[in-house]
Amino acid sequence: MKPFRQAVEANDHAAIEALLAEDVVFTSPVAFKPYPGKAITAAILRGVARVLTDFRYVREITGEDGRDHALVFEARVGDRAITGCDFLHLNEQGLIDDFMVMVRPLSAAQALSEAMGAQFERIAAEAATTSAAGAEPGVSVATTPSSSAPATPA
């Protein structure tokens, strides 16, 4: 999905957020429960941009109907190299309504979880501020970091 990839590579968070459906569901590689909603997903992706360095997509795979995409990436989290994949599904309007991330190796996933856990209060505050501003009414965001804190490359 070229627009998303270009927005990520340009570090353009407004463009990334514009490509998310209001009802997007984000599934983290380290959290047990998915995160529903545009506000929390956008905040998580901003958090990821703060903790990953040397981020680059290395491969893109598109499904037959053009609505499913897999974007393979490489990056660093602290001193660990991480490889992962963003699995995106587009709704009828061409917006991302399902965003799932997987990463490897385990040591890098653990480092990512720790780094994102340290970001989680800020992520929750950003999501709550966006929700309170009317972008997504009724979203409840947990503010307690834990081993299931959100984490994903954008």
C-alpha positions as CSV (number, residue, x, y, z in Angstrom):
1,M,0.0,0.0,0.0
2,K,2.0,2.9,-1.4
3,P,0.3,5.8,0.4
4,F,0.8,4.2,3.9
5,R,4.4,3.2,3.1
6,Q,5.3,6.6,1.8
7,A,3.7,8.3,4.9
8,V,5.7,6.0,7.2
9,E,8.9,6.5,5.3
10,A,8.4,10.3,5.4
11,N,7.5,10.1,9.1
12,D,4.3,12.0,8.2
13,H,2.0,11.1,11.1
14,A,-0.9,13.3,9.9
15,A,-0.9,11.3,6.6
16,I,-0.6,8.0,8.5
17,E,-3.6,8.9,10.7
18,A,-5.6,10.0,7.6
19,L,-5.3,6.5,6.2
20,L,-6.8,4.9,9.3
21,A,-10.5,4.1,9.5
22,E,-12.3,5.3,12.6
23,D,-13.1,1.7,13.5
24,V,-9.5,0.4,12.9
25,V,-8.4,-2.5,15.1
26,F,-4.7,-2.6,16.0
27,T,-3.2,-5.9,17.1
28,S,0.2,-5.5,18.8
29,P,2.9,-8.2,18.6
30,V,3.2,-8.1,22.4
31,A,-0.3,-7.2,23.8
32,F,-2.9,-9.9,24.4
33,K,-6.0,-7.8,23.5
34,P,-6.3,-5.7,20.3
35,Y,-6.7,-1.9,20.5
36,P,-9.9,-0.7,18.8
37,G,-10.1,2.8,17.3
38,K,-8.3,5.4,15.3
39,A,-7.1,7.6,18.3
40,I,-5.3,4.8,20.1
41,T,-3.9,3.3,16.9
42,A,-2.5,6.6,15.7
43,A,-1.0,7.2,19.2
44,I,0.6,3.8,19.2
45,L,2.2,4.4,15.8
46,R,3.6,7.7,17.0
47,G,5.1,5.9,20.0
48,V,6.6,3.3,17.7
49,A,8.3,6.1,15.7
50,R,9.9,7.3,18.9
51,V,11.4,4.0,19.9
52,L,12.4,2.4,16.5
53,T,15.5,3.6,14.7
54,D,16.8,2.8,11.2
55,F,13.2,1.8,10.2
56,R,12.8,0.6,6.6
57,Y,10.4,-1.5,4.6
58,V,12.2,-4.2,2.7
59,R,9.3,-6.0,0.9
60,E,5.6,-5.4,0.1
61,I,3.1,-8.2,-0.7
62,T,-0.4,-7.4,-1.9
63,G,-3.3,-9.8,-2.0
64,E,-5.3,-10.6,-5.1
65,D,-8.1,-8.2,-4.3
66,G,-5.8,-5.3,-3.4
67,R,-7.3,-5.0,0.0
68,D,-4.7,-7.1,2.0
69,H,-1.1,-6.0,2.3
70,A,1.9,-7.3,4.1
71,L,4.8,-4.8,4.6
72,V,8.0,-6.5,5.8
73,F,10.3,-4.2,7.8
74,E,13.7,-4.0,9.5
75,A,14.6,-1.6,12.3
76,R,16.5,-1.3,15.6
77,V,15.1,-1.0,19.1
78,G,18.0,0.0,21.3
79,D,20.9,-2.3,20.4
80,R,18.6,-5.1,19.0
81,A,17.9,-5.6,15.3
82,I,14.2,-6.4,14.7
83,T,12.4,-7.8,11.7
84,G,8.6,-7.7,11.4
85,C,5.6,-7.4,9.2
86,D,2.7,-5.0,9.2
87,F,-0.5,-6.8,8.0
88,L,-3.0,-4.3,6.7
89,H,-6.5,-4.7,5.5
90,L,-8.4,-1.9,3.7
91,N,-12.1,-1.3,4.0
92,E,-14.5,-0.4,1.1
93,Q,-13.4,3.2,1.4
94,G,-9.7,2.3,1.1
95,L,-8.9,3.0,4.7
96,I,-7.0,0.7,7.0
97,D,-9.5,-1.1,9.2
98,D,-7.3,-3.9,10.5
99,F,-3.6,-3.5,11.4
100,M,-1.7,-6.4,12.9
101,V,2.0,-6.5,13.5
102,M,4.3,-9.5,14.1
103,V,8.0,-9.2,15.0
104,R,11.1,-11.3,15.6
105,P,13.4,-12.4,17.2
106,L,12.1,-12.8,20.7
107,S,14.8,-10.7,22.3
108,A,13.9,-7.8,20.0
109,A,10.2,-8.3,20.7
110,Q,11.0,-8.1,24.4
111,A,13.1,-4.9,23.9
112,L,10.2,-3.4,21.9
113,S,7.7,-4.3,24.6
114,E,9.9,-2.6,27.3
115,A,10.4,0.5,25.1
116,M,6.7,0.8,24.3
117,G,5.8,0.1,27.9
118,A,7.9,3.2,28.8
119,Q,5.9,5.2,26.2
120,F,2.5,3.9,27.2
121,E,1.4,6.8,29.5
122,R,2.2,9.3,26.8
123,I,0.4,7.1,24.2
124,A,-2.7,6.8,26.4
125,A,-2.7,10.6,27.0
126,E,-2.4,11.3,23.3
127,A,-5.2,9.0,22.5
128,A,-7.4,10.4,25.3
129,T,-6.7,14.0,24.1
130,T,-7.6,13.0,20.5
131,S,-10.8,11.3,21.7
132,A,-11.8,14.2,24.0
133,A,-11.4,16.5,21.0
134,G,-14.2,14.7,19.3
135,A,-12.2,12.5,16.8
136,E,-13.4,9.4,18.4
137,P,-16.0,9.7,21.2
138,G,-16.4,7.0,23.8
139,V,-13.0,5.3,23.5
140,S,-11.6,4.2,26.8
141,V,-7.8,3.8,27.0
142,A,-6.0,1.9,29.7
143,T,-3.2,3.9,31.2
144,T,-1.3,1.3,33.1
145,P,1.9,0.0,31.4
146,S,2.3,-3.8,31.7
147,S,3.8,-6.7,29.9
148,S,1.0,-6.4,27.5
149,A,1.8,-2.8,26.6
150,P,1.2,-2.0,22.9
151,A,4.1,-2.2,20.5
152,T,4.5,-2.3,16.8
153,P,6.4,-0.8,13.9
154,A,4.5,1.5,11.8
